[in-house]
Amino acid sequence: MAGISSLGIGSGVLSSDLVDQLVSAERKPTESRLDFRAQRTEALLSAYGTLRSAVTELRLPMRQLSAPDNLTAFSATSSNEEVAVTVDDSKASRGTYTVQVDSLAQSQSLASGVFSDKDSTTIGTGVLTLRAGTETKSITIDGSNNTLQGLANEINDAGIGVTAGVIDTGSGFRLVMSAEETGTANAISVTVSDDDGNSADSVGLSQFAFDTSTKNLTETIAAKDAVVQVNGIQITRSTNSIENVIDGLSFDLTAEGVTSTIKVEQDFGAVADRVQGFVDKFNNLQSTISGLAGFNAETGQGGILSGDSTVRGIQNQLRSLLTGVVPGLENASVRSLADVGITTNFETGGLELDRAKLEEQLKNNPDDVTALFAEQGRATDSQVEFVRSGLNTKPGTYAIDVTQAATRGTVSGTSPLADNVTIDASNDQLTLQVDGETSVSLTLTAGTYSTAQDLADEIQAQISANAALSAAGRSVQVSLDGSGALSFTSSKYGSESNVAITSVEDGAALGLSVATGVAGQDVAGTIGGQTAKGDGQVLFLDSGVGDADGLQVRVTGDQTGSRGNITFIEGIAEKAVDLVTSIVGADGSINSRTEGLTNDLERIQEDRVRLDERIAAYRERLVSQFTAADSLISQLNSTQDFVSQQLAALAPQNNRDN
């Protein structure tokens, strides 16, 4: 650097400023070219990012339309606001119902007698057992908590759905207990084991007893179930939220003694709104493409992606998808988007929706509209049901052939069940293993059953009420077989289906013995001529097996042989979801383009590094050359000065000689 700072001293011309000017002149053309390339590449990356976002936003409305349930909307109204109704589109159907509320569900409340103090008056000691619903908890009351407040605290800490508090009546204190849940099934039971030896009197801890035999607490509010009549049929529930009465409907009750008319109708407007959502997103995409790749007549310039092959490819793919006839609907009432009122505006390239035409088609041809948007399987056999397709299932018609029908696991008794069987403590216990997973312990109601069918009905009732079986989502049907013996059949189909008798008390009375049962069989057969696998009643093809790979159908009934055909139709929305995914995915055209541009930016940066290295070398070369020239000029200047001095010295001598 010292050489650069002193550069030009010898010549007065070859200075460091001149070096800087020459270096700048050398750098500028290349640097300007690299800046332009970088700016354009970054602008292209931004443009593709905007395009990717617009394409991606098209996926959500199309995914919604690809689900058949979203193309069948229903609305429900109630004539009385005290009976609120909500609807589940996937399960509801049209209908009119009369709902009469006879009584509301309520939770039970109990109150103790009056105590002079809540913190100091003792209440007795012992063990108090609380029951509410299916929960039970025993509480020990001793010298540390034998007050009203102490008992209330213990009840609240028990966590079994019972809350307690102490009320100051003005003339003393009373303990109140309330069930957290409504309904008679959640009523409170309090059993006492009093340390004073008498658990039934009203002295000591037993004054809080409230069970089937002793009621020393006062029931201030009785537990009640909601009682509702739906079209004259009485329904009982433990809460005021009524479900599983009418498919797809639930009711919230707020008053009793009221009647409401419930109307369920198809909500074509809701479906039209979903279709409009797709149209809007598609038009947003077209507007984005127009801004990025269109031509501005006012400025005379095209967008940054004008003429871009990636944009053209996306437009062509979408146009081909949205304007064509859906394979499988060639002879249907609805074949293309135009048939449901979705047309293309050729000036803007956007879509326009005729809602009236769409709603008319939804009303008159709902199945065809569903197939137009979503995937659908149409079977010629009423006992063959389309379940789902695979990622690579191709639209087409495939033959279904069944070589083995699905069956359910079952176990039967060893001898016929007699009439007039008496059930008591000696023969009321029975344990089953259902589907190899759920153990079901039954206690039959004591009594004499006049017919074998009556006893079979009692066993069925106990199985249907079993909490473990219900929690596992399983069920068992009880019947009498051809010989009159008890038969237990799982509701599940397939090789995992079975019922085993693991224990029976005095099996002779019931004609039963411990038995493993006979497991069910999975359905077997072919789809489109390809050997399929079975899972219960579902027949399916693995991926990579012909055009129908991944196709799944449910085959009911016990018929074998040809079961007709199933035609798989892949709707526009389903295809659009796949298309958008392929466009914006890791292997898609946009990602491929942006990866190339990112690589370009990296190469530009590498070119900048090389430019810096070249310019640094160029500067060093200039400095070296200028330094040498400056030194030479300095030497010449010194010589000039010497010669000038010598000539000047000779001048006076020459004058004297003359």
N, C-alpha and C positions, 0 to 999 in steps of 0.2 A: 504493500500500500504506500510505503514511503516513495517508491519509484513513481507511482501514479500521481501522488500529491506534488512531486517536484517536476512532473512531466511538463515540457514546454519552456523550461528555463533556458535551455540552450538555444532553442529556435524561436521561442515566442509564438509559435504557431501550432505545433503538435502537442496540444494541451489535453488534459483529462476531459474537458468539456467536449472536445472534438471526438474523443473515444466514445463518450456516452452517446453523442449524436449518431455516430456510425453504428454503434451496437443497437440503438433504438431503431434505426432504419433497417437494420438486418432482421430484427425480431418482429417488427410490426406486421408484415404480410402474413407470416405463418401464424402469429398469435391471433390476428383478426380472423383468419380462416378457422382456427380451432375454437375461438369464442362463438363464431356463427354456428359451427357444427354442434357445440355443446348446448347452445340456446335452443336450436331446433330440436335436438334430441330430447331435451328436457320438456319442451313444449309438446312433442309427440307422446312422451310418457304420460304427461298430464292429461292429454286428450284421450289416450287409451284408458287411463284410470277413470275418467268421466264416462266413457263408453261402457266400461266394465260395470260400473255402478248402475247405469241405466238398464243394461241387460239383466243384471242380477235382480233388480227390483221387479222385473217381469215374472220372476220365479214364484214369489209368494202368492199372488192372485191365481196363477195357473195351478199351483199346488193345491189351493183350496178347491178349485173347480175339478181337480183330478180325483177328489174324494166323492163317491156317489152320494153320501149323506148330505153333502153341502148343496146338492142339486134338488133336494127334497125338503123344503122348509115348511114349517107349520107355525101357526100362531094360535094362541088360546085366549079366550076372554071369559070373564066371570061376571054375572049380572049382579053380584053382591060383593062389595069390597071386603067383607068379613071372611070370605073364602077366596084367598089369593091362589092363583094357579100359575105354574111354570111348565114349560114344554121342552122336551128333548127331541130335536128334529129327527134323530136317527131311529127313534122308536115309535113316535107318535103316528096316528092316522086320523083321518077325518071322522068326526062324530059329535053328537050332542048328548050331554049327560046332566042329570039332575042330582045335585049333592045336597043332602039335608043333614045338618049338624044337630044330633040329639044331645050330645054332651061333649065338653072339652076335657082333655086330660089335665090332671093336676097332681102336684106332688103332695105327699103326706106331711103333716106337721103334728108333733106331740108336745105336750107341756106337763111339767111336774107340778107338785103341790107348792105351797108357799113356804119359803125359808126366811128367817129373820135377817140373815147376812149371807152374802155370796162368797166372802173370803175367809170367814172365821167359823161359821156354823158347820159342824161335821155332818156328813151324810151317810156314814157307814163304810165298811170295807168289804172286799171280796173281789170277785171276777165278774165283769159285765161283758156279755158277748153280743155284739151288734151284727145285724144282717140287713143288707139292702141289695136287692137284685140278686146277683150271683156272688157278691162279695161278703166275706165274713171276717171279723176281727175281734179278738178277745182283749179286754182292757183290764189291767190290774189296778184296783183302787186301794191304796194303803194310807199310812199316816202322812205321806208327802203330798197327796193330791185329793184327800177326801173332803173337798168343799165343792159347792156348785161351780165356781169358776174353774177349779182344778179338773172337775169332770168334763166341763165344756171344752177345756183345752185338750184333754186326752181324746175326746171324740173328734175334734177338728184335726188332730194329728194322725188319726187312724187312716184317713184317706180312702174310705170305702163308699163315698157318695152320700155322706150324712154330715150336715153342719149343725153346730150347736152354739147357743148364746144364752146370756142371762138377761132377763128383763126385770127392771125395777117397776113394780106395779103401783108404787106409792104406799102400799101397805105390806110390802115384803118383796122377796125375789123369787122368780120362777125360771127354771131351766126350760128352754125350748129346743127341740130337735126338728130338723127339716130334711127331707130327702131331696137331693140335688136333681134327680131325674123324676119325670112324671110317670104315672101309670101304676096299676096295681102290682105289676111284677117288681116294682122298685120300692114297695112299701117297707117300712122299717119294722124290724123285730128286735126286741131287747130281752135277752135271757140272762138271769142273775144267779150267781152262786154266792149267797150271802154268808159272810164269816160268822154271823150269829146263829147259823144252823137252820134258819127258816127263810127260804127264798121266795115265798109266796105271800108273806104278810106285807103290811105297809110300813114296816119299821126297818131302819137301816138301809142298806143298799137295795133291798128288794122293792123299795118304794118306786124304783125306776124301771121295774119289770113291765114289759109289754110284748106278750107273745100269745100263742093260741090258747094258753090256759090261764095266764095271769095278765090283767090289764090295769096296772096301777098308775099309768100315765093317762092323761086326758088327750084324746084325739081331737085336736082343734080343727084340723082340715083333713078330710079323708082322701086317700089315694084314689084316683079315678082314671080310667082309660077314656080315650076319645072314642065316641060311638057315632059313626057316620053311615048314612044310607045312600048308596050310589045306585040310582035307578031302582030304588026299592030294596036293594040287597044290603043287609047290615054288615058293616065292616068295623072291627075293633082294633085300635092301635094304642100303644103306650104313650105316644107323643101327639102333639097337635100338628106335626108335619107328617102328612099322609103320603106314603110312597108305595109303589108296587101293587097298586090297585088297578089302574088303567095304564097300559103300556105308554111310556113317554110323558106321563103327566104326574105332577106332584102338587099337593095342596097344603097351604098353611092356613090353619083355622084360628080365628081370634074371637069368635063369639058363638054361643050355642043358641039353639032354637031358631036358626036362620036356614034359608034354602037359597041355593044359587043354581042358575043354569049355566053350564060350561059348554062353550062351543069351540071346537077345534077345526080349523080350516087351513087349507094350503096357503102359504104366504109366498105367492109368486113374486111379489115385490122384493122380498129378501134375496131370492135367487137372482133376480135381475140386478140388484145392487152389487152382488158378487161378480156378475158378468161385466157390469159397468166398471168395476175396479180393475179388471183385466184390460178393458178397452182403454181406460185412462192411462194405465202404466205403459201400454203399447204405444199410445200416442206420445207420451213423454219420451219414450225411446226414439220415436221418429223425429221428434223435435230436437233431441240431442244430436242425432245423426245429421240432421239438416244444418245445425249450427257448426258441427265439426267438419262435415264433408260437402256441404252445399255451396252454391255459388251466390254471392251477394251482388245483385245487379247494380246497386247504388255505388258500391266501391269498385266494382269490376274485378273483385278478387274471390277466389275460392277458399274454403275452410282449410285448416291445416291437414285434414285427412281427405281432402278432395282427391278422387280417383284412387283411393286406397283399396287394395284388393281384399283386405280383411273386412272392411266395412261392407263392401259389395257382397262378399260371401255371406255375412250375417244377414243382410237384407234378403238375399235370394233364398236362404234357408228358411227364414221366417215366412216369406211370401209363399213359398211352395207349401209350407205346413198349413197356413191359415186359409188358403184359397182352394185346396184340393178336396176331393171327396174322401171321407174316412173309409178305409177298406173294411168291408163287412156290412156297410150301410148303403151299398149301391142301390138296393131295392126298397129302402126304408122311406118313411115319410120325411125324415130329417136326414140329410146326407152331408151337408156342409154348413159352415157358419152363415152363409147367405140365407139358408133356409130358416134360421132363427133370428134374422134381422140384423146380422153383423156384416156390414159391407165396407168396401175400401173406397176412400175418397182419393181419386186418382190425381188430384191436384196436390194434395199434401202428403199422400202415402199413408195417412192415418186411417183409423177405423171409426165407423159410426154405428150406433146401436139403436134399433127400432124396438123400444121396450114393449110396446103393444104386441108386436109380432112374436117376440120372445115369450111373453106371458101366455099368449094364445097356444104356442107350441108346447109349453110346459103343461098346460091344461089338457091338450088333446093328445099329445104324444110324449108323455114323460119318460118312457123307457128309451126312446130314440134320442131325446135330448141328453139324457144321462150318458148314453153310449157315445154321443158326439164329443163330449168333454172328457168323461172319465173312462177307465177301463171297465169292460163288462164281458161276462161269459154267458152265452145263450145256449142252454141245453135243450135237446129234443125230448129227453126223458125227465119227467117231473120230479123224479127222485135223485137226479144228479144236479148238484149245485156248484156253481163256480165259487172258489174260495179266494184265490189270488193268482197272479202271474209271477214270473221271475224276471230278472233284469233283461234277459235275452229272449223272452218268449215273443215269437213273431205272430202277428195277426193271422188267423186262418181257422179252418175247421178241422177238428181232430176227433177220431172215433174213440169211444170208450168201451172197453171190453173187461168184464169182471170174471175172474176165475175163482175167487173166494170172497164171499160176503163177510162183512165185519160182524162179530158177535160180541155179547157181553158175558163177563164172568158170572158164574152162578154156583150155588151150593144147595143141595136138597136134603131133606130129612131121610132117615132110614126106614121110617114106617109112617102110615097115615096118622094124621092128627085126629084124635077122637073128639066127639061132642061132650059137653058137660065136664070139661076139665076144670078143676079147682086150683087156683094159683094162691100160694101162701108163702111164708118165709122159707119153706123147704125147696121151692122150685121156681123162684121168681127172678133168678139171676141168669143173664146170658151175655156173652161177650163175642163180638165179631171183629174180624180184621178186614177192612174194606180197601180194595185196590192196593194191597200190600203196604199201606202207609198209615192208615187211620184206624185206631182201636176204638171200638164203640162198646161201652158197657151199659147194659140195659137192666132196669128193675121194673118188672111187670106189675101192674096194679092188681092187688089181691082181690079175689072174688071167683065166682063160678061162671064160666062162659058156656052158654047153652049150646052154641054151635062152634064148629072148628073155624068157620069164617069170622065169627066174633073175636076169637082169640087171635087169629091172624091180623084182624084190624087193630087190635090192641098193640100187637108187636109193631105193626106199621106206624101207629101213632107215636110210640116211644122212639122209634128210629127217626121219624120226621122231626121230633122235638129235640133230638140229641145235639147239644151245642158243639161238640168236637167235630161231628160230621158236617154240620152246617158251616163251621169256620173253615173247614178244608174244601168247601165247595163240592161236596160229594153227596150222593143219596143212594138209597137201596130200596127196591120194590119187593114187598112181601106178598106171596100168593100161595095158593094150594095147587100142586102139580096134578097130573092126570091120575095119580094114585091116591091123592088126598094128603100127601105129605107137604110139610112146609117147604117153600122154596124162596131163597134170597138171591136177588139179581141186582148187580151193580148197574147204575145208570150210565157208566162209562163204557165205551166200546174199545176193543183192541186188546193186545197182548198184556197190557198193564192192568187190565180190568179183572177183578176177582173178588170173591167173598169167601172168607174162611170162618168156620166156627172154632174159636180158640178155647172156649170153656162154656159149659152148660151145666146148670144145677138140676139134678134129677132129669136127665135128658129123656128118659123113658116116657115121662108125662107129656113131653112135647114131640116125641118121635124124632129127637135130634141126638147127635153125638159129635164129638170133636172131628172136624173134617177140613181138608185143605181147599176143597172146591175145584171147579174146572175153570181155568183162565179163558178169557175171551180170545178172539182171533182178529188180526188186522185184515182190512180189505186187501185184496191182491188183484192184479190185472195189468192192462196195458192202456196207454194213452197215445193215440196216433201211431199205433203199431209198435211203440217202444215199451219195453218192460218197465213198469212203474213200481214204486215202493208204497207201502201202506203204513199209516199211523192212525189206528182206530178206523173211522169211516173215511178218512182223507187219503185219497190216492194221488201220488205226486211223482214228478220226474225230477231227478237231480239236474244240476246245471251241466251243460255240455252234452245234452242228449237230444239232438235234433232240434227242429224248429219250435217244438213245444216245451223246451227245457225250462224247468222251474214252475210249470203249470200245476196247479193244485185244484182238485175237485172233491166234493164230499158226496159219497154214494150211500144212500139210505136204502132200506128194504133188504130182502134176502135173495133177490133174483141174481143169477149168474148168467154169463153169456154176454151178448151185445147189449149195451145200454145206450145206444144211439150216438149222437155226436154232440160236441160242444164247440161253438164258434167263439173264438176270442177276438174281441174288438178293442183296439187301443185308441182311446179318444184323443182329441187334439190337445187337451190340457196335459194329459199324461206324456204325450210326445214332446210338448213344449218344455215341460220340466226337464226331461232328458236332454233336449237340445240346448237349453240354457246352461245346464250343468256341464255339458261338453264344451260349450263356447268359453265359459269362464273358469273351467277346471284347469288342473295342472298341465294337462296335455292339449288344452284348447288353443284356438287361433290367437286369442288376445294375449294369453300368457306367453305363447311362443314369440309373438311380436315384441312384447315388453322385455322379454329376456334378451332378445337381440339388441334392443335399444340400450339396455343396461350394459351389455357387453361393449356397445359402441362408446358409452360414456367412460368405461374403463380404458378403452383403447385411446380415447382422447386424452385422458389423464396421463397415460403412458407417453403419448406424443408430447405433452407439455414437459414431462420430465426430460425427454430427449432434447427438446428445444432448449431447455435451461442448460443442459450439459453442453450443447453445441455453441450456444451464445457465450457461456463461460469460457470455452476454449477459444472462441473468436476474440473475446475481449483480451484474453491473455496474449494471443498472437499479436493483436494490435498494439498492446502496451509494449511488448517485446520489440516490435518493429519501430514504434515511435521512439522508444528509449534509445535504440541503436542510432536512429537517424538524428535524434536530438543531440546525442553525444558527438556524432560526426560534425554536425553543424556547429556545435560548441567549439570543437577543435579548429574547424575552418575559421570561425570567428576569431579565435585566439591567434591563429596564424596571420589572419588579416590585420589584426591589431599590431602584431609584431612587425609585419612588413611596413605597415603605415608608420610605425614609430621609427623604423630604420630609414625610411624614405624622408621622414620629417627631419631626422638628424643629419642627413646628407645635404639637405637643402642649404643651410647656412655656409657649409664648406664650399659648395659649388658657387655660391655668391661671392666669397672672398677670392676664389681662384679667378673669377671673372673680373 
